[in-house]
Amino acid sequence: MLKTEALDFDMDARGIIPPELQFQNAALVGQQIRFIVGHEYAHHIHGHLNKSHLVEQPMFMALHGENSEERTEKFYNNSEQQEFEADASSLLLPGMNPAELKDAAMSAISWFGYLDVFQQVSDQLFPRSPWSIRTHPEPVERLWNIYEKCSSKAKLDKTEIAEFLKHTAKWKSFFQEDVATNVEQYESYGSVYLDAPNTKWRGRELKDRVDYY
């Protein structure tokens, strides 16, 4: 997500994941991708992308005041309320039964939990400009919005979500300290193996552009 992963990771997967974990990961990621795609379709369905929602603003806000009139582009300005609406509609419009909706909603909630952790790391490495326009609510706000909108039909467990957020809070605490002391590891371009060579997680370590092409 920081765009420092080497582009060859598709050829050498960097880890051998046990089949049962691979299945669980694939199912979760599949649900999250469907939610993200559904979110964008929901923007269209609700008319959020109509021309009436276009605004003009400087392409590079840092250049505001320096001939900014000549440096404008049209951007879609989706309000935070529209983001909340698109999140809920992505899950509710398909008409899933309660069990399916619960799985889909919890997958979306986990996505926003992961995004919250990532955003902390990203903000440490690349602080957001004070003049930037906020168009999306914070990940945790969107997470609780899903709970509020889907809870009655999907019977979501608030305690389960709170426990999940306790885990993400621990990771945020870890990353806050680790980024501060090992920032070069986050900025370096490369790939990371899941485990040491010749272990259950990893076969023989392959050398880039030597062992495979």
C-alpha distance (Angstrom), angle and dihedral (degrees) to the residues before:
residue distance angle dihedral
M1 . . .
L2 3.80 . .
K3 3.82 87.1 .
T4 3.80 93.1 -122.9
E5 3.82 95.5 114.1
A6 3.80 113.0 114.2
L7 3.79 111.3 -110.5
D8 3.81 93.3 -126.2
F9 3.81 94.7 70.2
D10 3.81 90.9 103.9
M11 3.80 89.8 63.7
D12 3.79 95.3 46.4
A13 3.77 108.5 32.5
R14 3.82 93.0 -157.5
G15 3.76 92.4 -136.1
I16 3.81 144.5 41.4
I17 3.79 105.8 -133.5
P18 3.83 119.4 -160.5
P19 3.84 110.1 -105.9
E20 3.81 95.0 -115.8
L21 3.81 91.8 53.5
Q22 3.79 91.4 43.7
F23 3.81 89.4 53.8
Q24 3.81 92.5 49.8
N25 3.80 92.3 46.9
A26 3.79 92.9 48.2
A27 3.80 92.1 49.7
L28 3.81 92.1 49.3
V29 3.79 94.5 46.3
G30 3.79 90.7 47.0
Q31 3.81 90.5 55.0
Q32 3.79 91.6 47.1
I33 3.81 92.9 50.6
R34 3.81 90.7 49.8
F35 3.80 89.1 51.0
I36 3.82 92.4 50.5
V37 3.81 93.1 47.4
G38 3.81 90.3 45.7
H39 3.80 89.8 50.9
E40 3.82 91.0 58.0
Y41 3.81 92.0 46.0
A42 3.81 88.7 50.3
H43 3.81 90.1 57.1
H44 3.80 87.7 56.6
I45 3.82 95.0 43.8
H46 3.81 92.1 51.8
G47 3.79 93.1 46.8
H48 3.78 94.7 -114.8
L49 3.81 90.8 138.9
N50 3.80 96.8 55.0
K51 3.78 117.5 126.7
S52 3.80 89.4 -107.9
H53 3.79 87.6 72.1
L54 3.80 94.3 54.5
V55 3.78 117.6 109.1
E56 3.76 132.8 -180.0
Q57 3.77 120.9 -124.5
P58 3.80 136.0 153.8
M59 3.81 110.7 -77.3
F60 3.80 88.9 -137.2
M61 3.78 108.6 35.4
A62 3.81 90.3 -163.4
L63 3.82 87.5 67.2
H64 3.79 92.8 56.4
G65 3.76 107.8 135.0
E66 3.79 93.3 23.9
N67 3.79 103.2 96.0
S68 3.80 87.5 -53.5
E69 3.81 89.4 158.5
E70 3.80 87.7 71.9
R71 3.80 94.6 45.0
T72 3.80 102.7 61.2
E73 3.75 131.4 125.4
K74 3.79 131.4 178.6
F75 3.79 114.8 -102.2
Y76 3.78 131.4 -178.5
N77 3.79 106.8 -112.4
N78 3.82 103.7 -158.9
S79 3.78 109.2 -175.4
E80 3.79 120.5 -130.9
Q81 3.79 89.4 -109.0
Q82 3.79 90.0 56.8
E83 3.78 89.8 52.4
F84 3.80 90.1 53.3
E85 3.81 89.5 48.9
A86 3.80 93.5 49.1
D87 3.81 91.7 48.9
A88 3.80 92.5 53.2
S89 3.80 94.5 41.8
S90 3.80 91.9 51.8
L91 3.79 87.0 63.7
L92 3.81 102.5 32.7
L93 3.81 104.0 40.2
P94 3.85 96.4 64.4
G95 3.82 89.0 65.2
M96 3.79 97.7 -130.0
N97 3.79 120.9 178.9
P98 3.85 116.3 -107.0
A99 3.81 95.0 -94.4
E100 3.81 93.4 48.7
L101 3.79 91.3 45.3
K102 3.79 91.6 51.3
D103 3.82 91.7 53.0
A104 3.80 91.8 46.5
A105 3.80 93.5 45.6
M106 3.81 93.8 48.8
S107 3.81 89.7 48.8
A108 3.82 89.8 53.0
I109 3.79 90.8 45.9
S110 3.80 90.4 52.4
W111 3.81 89.5 49.8
F112 3.80 91.3 56.5
G113 3.79 90.1 46.3
Y114 3.81 89.8 55.3
L115 3.80 90.4 44.7
D116 3.80 89.6 53.6
V117 3.81 90.6 55.1
F118 3.80 91.6 46.9
Q119 3.79 92.5 47.7
Q120 3.80 91.2 57.0
V121 3.80 91.0 53.1
S122 3.80 91.8 44.7
D123 3.81 91.9 49.1
Q124 3.80 90.2 52.3
L125 3.79 92.4 51.0
F126 3.81 98.2 34.8
P127 3.82 110.9 20.1
R128 3.78 113.0 -151.9
S129 3.77 115.5 -109.9
P130 3.81 114.4 -106.3
W131 3.81 89.6 -130.7
S132 3.81 94.6 54.8
I133 3.80 115.6 118.2
R134 3.81 113.8 -120.2
T135 3.80 108.9 -135.8
H136 3.81 99.9 157.9
P137 3.81 127.9 56.2
E138 3.78 118.1 -120.5
P139 3.84 113.8 -82.8
V140 3.82 94.5 -110.7
E141 3.82 90.6 50.8
R142 3.81 89.5 53.6
L143 3.79 90.3 46.4
W144 3.81 92.8 56.6
N145 3.79 90.7 43.5
I146 3.81 88.5 60.7
Y147 3.79 89.9 50.2
E148 3.81 91.8 51.2
K149 3.81 95.0 46.3
C150 3.81 98.5 41.8
S151 3.79 103.6 30.1
S152 3.80 98.7 90.4
K153 3.81 93.9 54.3
A154 3.81 100.2 31.7
K155 3.83 97.7 38.5
L156 3.80 92.5 -132.2
D157 3.79 116.4 -166.2
K158 3.81 111.0 -125.0
T159 3.82 91.0 -164.9
E160 3.81 90.9 55.4
I161 3.80 90.7 52.2
A162 3.80 91.6 47.6
E163 3.82 90.0 51.8
F164 3.79 89.7 50.1
L165 3.81 90.1 52.7
K166 3.80 89.9 51.4
H167 3.81 87.8 59.6
T168 3.81 93.1 47.8
A169 3.82 88.9 48.3
K170 3.82 89.4 56.7
W171 3.81 90.3 51.1
K172 3.80 90.9 47.9
S173 3.80 89.3 52.6
F174 3.81 90.8 49.1
F175 3.80 93.9 48.5
Q176 3.78 93.5 45.5
E177 3.79 90.0 60.4
D178 3.80 96.3 35.9
V179 3.81 95.2 50.4
A180 3.80 89.8 49.0
T181 3.81 92.8 53.7
N182 3.83 102.2 30.3
V183 3.78 103.5 31.2
E184 3.82 93.1 141.9
Q185 3.81 90.5 64.7
Y186 3.80 90.1 59.8
E187 3.77 94.2 46.7
S188 3.81 97.9 45.6
Y189 3.81 117.9 101.6
G190 3.79 114.4 -124.4
S191 3.79 146.2 76.5
V192 3.79 132.1 -77.6
Y193 3.79 124.1 -143.4
L194 3.79 116.9 -136.3
D195 3.80 93.1 -129.9
A196 3.77 142.9 -3.6
P197 3.83 118.1 -70.0
N198 3.80 119.6 -80.6
T199 3.80 96.5 21.9
K200 3.81 130.9 118.1
W201 3.81 90.1 -90.3
R202 3.74 96.1 47.4
G203 3.78 139.4 37.4
R204 3.78 122.3 -160.1
E205 3.80 110.3 -30.8
L206 3.79 109.8 -109.8
K207 3.79 120.2 -141.7
D208 3.78 117.4 -131.3
R209 3.81 113.2 -104.8
V210 3.82 90.8 -2.6
D211 3.81 108.4 69.4
Y212 3.80 96.8 28.1
Y213 3.75 139.2 12.9
